[in-house]
Amino acid sequence: MPRPTPSRRAVLIGAAAAGAATLVGARAAEAATATATPAVSGTFVVPADSVPHTRTWMAWPDSTSIWGRQLSGVQQNIALIARTIAGYEPVYLLANSASVSKARSMCGSGVTVIGSIPVNDCWMRDTGPIFRANGAGGLDTVGLNFNGWGNRQVHTNDALVARRVAAYLGLPFTAAGLVSEGGAIETDGAGTLMATRSSIINANRNPSLSQAQIEAAMCAAYGASEVIWFTGIKNQDITDDHVDATSRFLGPGAGAVQIPDPNETDIWATDENQQYQALSSATDAQGAAIGVTRIQGPNYNVIRSTNQNFVGSYANYYVCNGAVISAQFGDGNADGLAYDTLSTLFPGRTIEQLNIDNLGNGGGGIHCVTQQQPAA
């Protein structure tokens, strides 16, 4: 039986749509127009994920209006991810003041819980600041003007997380010239970006910007000069097909793409194959071909979850100091292949495979809920 056509985070949309409708553009506009601290001089670039980190940033979900009966399970997964990463590098986790005690209890003493920056949800990859380094000890931040994935979810607090984290750290902050999310843009740290058109060249994020204007804003924000575009899929999940669920940069001239199990023939399988073909034929900012490694996806008839919105992404791993934090889904063959592939791609790092099915049922993965702060 083929995998049901999923809507991924669709389970989150219904409960929050009414509230989101009242916020159309409001908080995103506030984030984009509020006075920003200017960055210091120098060329700032968003480095590759694999550079040494100072810490990982995460956020604690506590909204029953968003998660309903799934909330407890999602909190368990967030705590597991935080505890695991904390074994390799410091973790700072944002929590609403009323949830600080519970977050500390579940995450343990190895995780620093911060109660002074309120949040709506746990997707720190999309809401948090993008950190940039200038190679001379300087660090600053840029915000992508988060608007709840096109005003699909309440984001009164999440729209301000990026600038509030920057202020907490005393780092310069600049609002980017487009609306997007961190999970929508991958960088090799050397001038090349990749993204899906569906998630960025979209009227629910950037209605008045052309592709050329969006590319210019992306490159300015990330310190890049080249964008590789995939077509993507609109209106089938809350993110409009974020690139980090399928395609990842490993560094300059190298990438990895999750490919579908041969049993899978739906729109997501087609998208994965298209991304693999596109990246395999692309060149980077230096004009060099990109070597692409395949990550075999799971068989959705074998995995533990039967949720039609489940995201089974091995590609949504998170690289931290000394380890790669990835998922396992109960497909023993695919889980083992993913472990072997990641071990080959990241020699010298421990591969941690976690059961995060509750998060997957909500349409996300480990990379989605983490944001690295690189060492300057």
NORLINPE-V237193 format. One record per backbone hydrogen bond with DSSP energy under -0.5 kcal/mol. NH is the residue of the N-H (numbers start at 1). CO is the residue of the C=O. E is the energy in kcal/mol with one decimal. If there is no record, write none. Layout:
BEGIN
NH_CO_E, NH_CO_E
END
This chain:
BEGIN
6_4_-0.7, 10_7_-1.0, 11_8_-0.8, 12_9_-2.5, 13_9_-0.6, 13_10_-1.1, 14_10_-1.0, 16_12_-0.8, 16_13_-0.7, 17_13_-1.8, 20_16_-2.5, 21_17_-2.1, 22_18_-0.7, 22_19_-0.8, 23_20_-1.9, 24_21_-0.9, 26_23_-1.0, 27_23_-0.6, 29_25_-2.6, 30_26_-2.1, 31_27_-2.7, 32_28_-2.0, 33_29_-2.0, 34_30_-2.0, 44_42_-0.8, 45_133_-2.6, 46_222_-2.0, 47_45_-0.7, 51_48_-1.5, 54_373_-3.5, 55_373_-1.2, 56_90_-2.3, 57_371_-3.0, 58_92_-2.4, 60_94_-2.7, 61_59_-0.5, 64_62_-0.7, 67_63_-2.5, 68_64_-1.7, 70_67_-2.0, 71_68_-1.4, 74_70_-2.2, 75_71_-2.7, 76_72_-2.0, 77_73_-1.9, 78_74_-2.7, 79_75_-2.5, 80_76_-2.2, 81_77_-2.5, 82_78_-2.6, 83_79_-2.8, 84_80_-2.2, 85_81_-2.6, 86_82_-2.3, 87_83_-0.6, 87_84_-1.1, 88_85_-2.7, 89_85_-2.2, 91_110_-0.6, 92_56_-3.0, 93_91_-0.5, 93_112_-3.2, 94_58_-2.6, 95_114_-2.5, 99_96_-2.3, 100_96_-0.6, 100_97_-0.8, 103_99_-2.7, 104_100_-2.6, 105_101_-2.3, 106_102_-2.5, 107_103_-2.5, 108_104_-2.1, 111_108_-1.6, 112_91_-2.6, 113_111_-0.7, 114_93_-3.0, 114_112_-0.5, 115_113_-0.5, 118_116_-0.5, 124_122_-2.2, 125_368_-1.9, 126_123_-1.3, 126_368_-0.6, 127_123_-1.8, 128_124_-2.2, 130_142_-2.8, 131_129_-0.6, 132_140_-2.8, 133_45_-2.5, 134_138_-1.7, 137_376_-0.9, 140_132_-2.3, 141_172_-2.0, 142_130_-1.9, 143_174_-2.4, 151_147_-2.8, 152_148_-2.6, 153_148_-0.8, 159_155_-2.4, 160_157_-1.9, 161_157_-0.5, 161_158_-0.8, 162_127_-0.7, 164_160_-2.0, 165_161_-2.7, 166_162_-2.0, 167_163_-2.3, 168_164_-2.3, 169_165_-2.0, 170_166_-0.9, 170_167_-0.5, 171_166_-2.7, 173_37_-0.8, 174_141_-1.3, 176_143_-3.1, 180_144_-2.7, 180_178_-0.5, 182_125_-0.5, 184_181_-1.6, 185_182_-1.1, 186_194_-2.5, 188_192_-2.1, 193_226_-2.6, 194_186_-2.0, 195_228_-2.0, 197_230_-3.2, 198_231_-1.4, 199_196_-0.6, 200_196_-0.8, 200_197_-0.7, 201_197_-1.5, 202_200_-2.2, 205_202_-2.1, 206_202_-2.8, 207_203_-0.5, 209_206_-1.2, 214_210_-2.5, 215_211_-2.8, 216_212_-2.2, 217_213_-2.1, 218_214_-2.6, 219_215_-2.7, 220_216_-2.2, 221_217_-2.1, 222_218_-2.3, 223_219_-1.6, 224_219_-2.0, 225_191_-2.8, 226_191_-1.9, 228_193_-2.9, 229_227_-0.6, 230_195_-2.4, 240_237_-1.2, 244_183_-1.9, 245_242_-1.2, 246_243_-2.1, 247_243_-2.7, 248_256_-3.0, 250_251_-0.5, 250_254_-2.5, 251_254_-1.2, 254_251_-1.9, 255_291_-2.7, 256_248_-2.8, 257_293_-2.4, 258_246_-2.7, 259_295_-2.3, 261_298_-0.6, 264_261_-2.4, 270_266_-2.1, 271_267_-2.1, 272_268_-2.4, 273_269_-2.2, 274_270_-2.4, 275_271_-2.6, 276_272_-2.2, 277_273_-2.4, 278_274_-2.5, 279_275_-2.6, 280_276_-2.2, 281_277_-1.1, 282_279_-0.9, 284_288_-2.5, 287_284_-2.3, 290_282_-1.2, 291_253_-2.4, 291_289_-0.6, 293_255_-2.5, 295_257_-2.4, 296_294_-0.6, 297_259_-2.9, 298_312_-0.5, 300_298_-0.7, 302_299_-2.1, 303_299_-1.6, 304_329_-2.7, 310_307_-1.9, 311_360_-1.4, 312_310_-0.7, 313_311_-1.0, 314_312_-0.7, 318_325_-2.3, 320_318_-0.6, 320_323_-2.5, 322_320_-0.6, 323_320_-1.5, 324_350_-2.8, 325_318_-3.3, 326_324_-0.7, 326_352_-3.5, 328_354_-2.2, 332_330_-1.0, 335_331_-3.5, 336_332_-2.0, 337_333_-2.2, 338_334_-2.6, 339_335_-2.2, 340_336_-2.4, 341_337_-2.6, 342_338_-2.7, 343_339_-2.3, 344_340_-1.9, 345_341_-2.4, 346_342_-2.2, 347_344_-0.6, 349_346_-1.8, 350_322_-2.6, 352_324_-2.8, 352_350_-0.7, 353_351_-0.5, 354_326_-2.6, 354_352_-0.6, 356_354_-1.0, 359_356_-0.6, 360_356_-2.3, 361_357_-2.4, 362_358_-0.8, 362_359_-0.7, 363_360_-1.6, 364_359_-1.9, 367_316_-2.3, 369_365_-0.8, 369_366_-0.8, 370_367_-1.2, 371_57_-1.5, 373_55_-2.7, 374_372_-0.6, 375_52_-2.7
END
